[in-house]
Amino acid sequence: MTHPTQIKSVSINDAATLLELSRKTFFDAFLHRNNAADMAAYAETAFTLPKFETELSNPNSQFYFAWVDNAIVGYLKFNHNFAQTEFQDPEALEIERIYVLSDFQGQQIGKLLIEFAIQTAIDHSLKYIWLGVWEHNTKAISFYKNKGFEQFGNHLFMLGNDEQTDILMKLDLY
Ligand SMILES: CC(C)(COP(=O)(O)OP(=O)(O)OC[C@H]1O[C@@H](n2cnc3c(N)ncnc32)[C@H](O)[C@@H]1OP(=O)(O)O)[C@@H](O)C(=O)NCCC(=O)NCCS
């Protein structure tokens, strides 16, 4: 049986929907393990409509929704060229965000999204995919390892006033 999830491109007209989904999935994933003031400080600048409209207008970034029936249950953002948050290697693709609503996790939706990103990178003859993941996000780290990603470095990430360590992971495609 084919998987009921469909992956569809997100347009600029969907900016408000994407913003709400992004905010919700971010808070659901991280609020219980972080200081509420740091989360709020981060959210104030990260989750604004102008910021999302700018991101959606960048030709080097792509957003996709995962749909099940008539509901949006997750999303993916990837970057190439100068939209990448580090390195800007033209032969790489960065997965900047991948989120599935908690009620839909563990149903192979994240897997479909990440496989879509991998196939896109292969279609564009890119050499590798990379991403940053919070060192304490063990669930996501296991998910990436399951797809063959390996650690290649670290970087610092400011969540409000909290300096956190992100693990950088990559998947070589050739
Ligand atoms: C991480 C996330 C995107 C994974 O999506 P998901 O839909 O829950 O995962 P899937 O059901 O597609 O799982 C795919 C594979 O990863 C494995 N996997 C998923 N979670 C796992 C875990 N906690 N430990 C080990 N393996 C795991 C599954 O077993 C499955 O393996 P299989 O292909 O062999 O069957 C999702 O859980 C999520 O949105 N988490 C919160 C937000 C987040 O942390 N995003 C990443 C920020 S960097």
The ligand as a MOL file (V3000), in Angstrom:
LIG
                    3D

  0  0  0     0  0            999 V3000
M  V30 BEGIN CTAB
M  V30 COUNTS 48 50 0 0 0
M  V30 BEGIN ATOM
M  V30 1 C 12.7760 13.7250 14.1190 0
M  V30 2 C 11.4450 13.5470 13.3570 0
M  V30 3 C 11.4310 14.5280 12.1700 0
M  V30 4 C 11.3580 12.1010 12.8410 0
M  V30 5 O 10.1580 11.9590 12.1300 0
M  V30 6 P 9.1640 10.7280 12.4320 0
M  V30 7 O 8.0460 10.8360 11.4580 0
M  V30 8 O 8.8130 10.7180 13.8720 0
M  V30 9 O 10.1000 9.4500 12.1240 0
M  V30 10 P 9.7360 8.1930 11.2160 0
M  V30 11 O 8.4990 7.5480 11.7560 0
M  V30 12 O 9.6880 8.5880 9.7890 0
M  V30 13 O 11.0000 7.2550 11.4630 0
M  V30 14 C 11.8980 6.9590 10.4170 0
M  V30 15 C 12.9410 6.0100 10.8860 0
M  V30 16 O 13.7000 6.5920 11.9410 0
M  V30 17 C 13.6220 5.7460 13.0850 0
M  V30 18 N 13.4750 6.5610 14.2610 0
M  V30 19 C 12.5860 7.5510 14.4780 0
M  V30 20 N 12.6950 8.0220 15.7290 0
M  V30 21 C 13.6760 7.2370 16.3090 0
M  V30 22 C 14.2270 7.1860 17.5970 0
M  V30 23 N 13.8110 7.9700 18.5790 0
M  V30 24 N 15.2060 6.2870 17.8550 0
M  V30 25 C 15.6180 5.4390 16.8890 0
M  V30 26 N 15.1230 5.4430 15.6390 0
M  V30 27 C 14.1710 6.3280 15.3660 0
M  V30 28 C 12.3580 4.9390 12.9170 0
M  V30 29 O 12.4350 3.7370 13.6120 0
M  V30 30 C 12.3190 4.7200 11.4350 0
M  V30 31 O 13.1750 3.6300 11.1070 0
M  V30 32 P 12.8770 2.6340 9.8680 0
M  V30 33 O 13.0220 3.4770 8.6390 0
M  V30 34 O 13.9380 1.6130 10.0090 0
M  V30 35 O 11.4730 2.1500 10.0640 0
M  V30 36 C 10.2220 13.8100 14.2850 0
M  V30 37 O 10.2450 12.9050 15.3490 0
M  V30 38 C 10.1220 15.2240 14.8290 0
M  V30 39 O 9.5310 16.0970 14.2070 0
M  V30 40 N 10.7020 15.4830 16.0230 0
M  V30 41 C 10.5750 16.7590 16.7040 0
M  V30 42 C 11.2630 17.8810 15.9750 0
M  V30 43 C 12.7260 17.6360 15.7560 0
M  V30 44 O 13.4540 17.2420 16.6610 0
M  V30 45 N 13.1590 17.9230 14.5220 0
M  V30 46 C 14.5540 17.8200 14.1520 0
M  V30 47 C 15.2410 19.0820 14.5120 0
M  V30 48 S 16.9550 18.9990 14.0720 0
M  V30 END ATOM
M  V30 BEGIN BOND
M  V30 1 1 1 2
M  V30 2 1 2 3
M  V30 3 1 2 4
M  V30 4 1 2 36
M  V30 5 1 4 5
M  V30 6 1 5 6
M  V30 7 2 6 7
M  V30 8 1 6 8
M  V30 9 1 6 9
M  V30 10 1 9 10
M  V30 11 2 10 11
M  V30 12 1 10 12
M  V30 13 1 10 13
M  V30 14 1 13 14
M  V30 15 1 14 15
M  V30 16 1 15 16
M  V30 17 1 15 30
M  V30 18 1 16 17
M  V30 19 1 17 18
M  V30 20 1 17 28
M  V30 21 1 18 19
M  V30 22 1 18 27
M  V30 23 2 19 20
M  V30 24 1 20 21
M  V30 25 1 21 22
M  V30 26 2 21 27
M  V30 27 1 22 23
M  V30 28 2 22 24
M  V30 29 1 24 25
M  V30 30 2 25 26
M  V30 31 1 26 27
M  V30 32 1 28 29
M  V30 33 1 28 30
M  V30 34 1 30 31
M  V30 35 1 31 32
M  V30 36 2 32 33
M  V30 37 1 32 34
M  V30 38 1 32 35
M  V30 39 1 36 37
M  V30 40 1 36 38
M  V30 41 2 38 39
M  V30 42 1 38 40
M  V30 43 1 40 41
M  V30 44 1 41 42
M  V30 45 1 42 43
M  V30 46 2 43 44
M  V30 47 1 43 45
M  V30 48 1 45 46
M  V30 49 1 46 47
M  V30 50 1 47 48
M  V30 END BOND
M  V30 END CTAB
M  END
